[in-house]
Amino acid sequence: MALPPPINITDNAAARIMALLEKRGKPSAGIKVGVRSGGCSGLSYTIEYADEIEKFDEVVSYPNKEQEDFKVIIDPKAVMYLIGTDMDYVKEKMK
């Protein structure tokens, strides 16, 4: 029995990730999600382009119906903070 991925990507977030990866203009291994000190709970999330997958990174491949799959790469220090979370993309006037 396979374990579920540590993070769930909504359809809106997947579409935004694909658009950003296409717009980057150079090949990417995917997007990398991490955590750093700061924010209300003492941690804040980071998201950046990943040029390569490092040795201890957690890699989750997300199928994309319209184009090739994309990868979400999770920094090993962030995995325990991301288990069971949902990543979504919302565009609002004030944000």
C-alpha positions in Angstrom: 0.0 0.0 0.0 1.5 3.3 -1.1 1.4 6.3 1.3 -0.4 9.4 0.1 1.7 12.4 -0.9 2.6 14.7 2.0 0.9 17.7 0.3 -2.2 17.9 -1.9 -2.1 20.3 -4.8 -5.5 21.7 -5.9 -6.4 22.1 -9.6 -6.0 25.9 -9.3 -2.6 25.5 -7.7 -1.5 23.0 -10.3 -2.6 25.3 -13.2 -0.6 28.2 -11.6 2.5 26.1 -11.0 2.4 24.9 -14.7 2.0 28.5 -15.9 5.0 29.7 -13.7 7.2 26.8 -14.9 6.4 27.5 -18.5 7.0 31.3 -18.1 10.4 30.7 -16.4 12.0 30.3 -19.8 14.5 27.5 -18.8 14.1 23.9 -17.8 13.2 23.2 -14.1 13.2 20.1 -12.0 9.9 21.5 -10.5 9.1 23.8 -7.7 10.6 23.4 -4.2 8.7 23.9 -1.0 10.4 24.6 2.2 10.1 26.4 5.6 12.2 29.1 7.3 12.0 30.9 10.6 9.4 33.7 10.7 5.6 34.1 10.4 2.9 33.8 13.0 3.7 30.3 14.1 7.4 30.8 14.0 7.7 29.4 10.5 6.8 30.6 7.0 6.6 28.6 3.8 9.0 29.2 0.9 8.3 28.3 -2.7 11.0 28.6 -5.4 12.1 27.1 -8.7 14.2 24.0 -8.4 17.0 23.5 -10.9 17.9 20.1 -9.5 16.7 17.5 -7.0 19.0 17.1 -4.0 19.9 13.9 -2.3 17.3 13.9 0.6 14.5 15.9 -1.0 11.0 14.3 -1.1 9.7 14.3 -4.6 6.0 14.2 -5.5 5.1 13.9 -9.2 1.6 15.3 -10.0 -0.1 14.2 -13.2 -1.3 16.9 -15.5 -4.0 16.0 -18.0 -3.1 18.7 -20.5 0.7 18.7 -20.4 3.5 16.7 -18.9 3.6 15.9 -15.2 5.3 18.4 -12.9 7.2 17.8 -9.7 6.8 19.3 -6.2 10.1 18.9 -4.4 9.9 19.2 -0.6 12.9 20.2 1.4 13.6 17.4 4.0 13.3 19.9 6.9 9.8 20.8 5.7 8.2 17.4 5.3 6.9 17.1 8.8 5.3 20.6 8.6 3.6 19.8 5.3 2.1 16.4 5.9 -1.7 16.6 5.3 -1.7 20.2 3.9 -3.4 21.5 0.8 -1.7 24.0 -1.6 -4.2 26.2 -3.4 -4.0 29.3 -5.5 -6.5 32.2 -5.1 -6.4 35.5 -6.8 -8.2 38.3 -5.0 -8.2 42.1 -5.4 -6.6 42.8 -2.0 -3.9 40.2 -2.2 
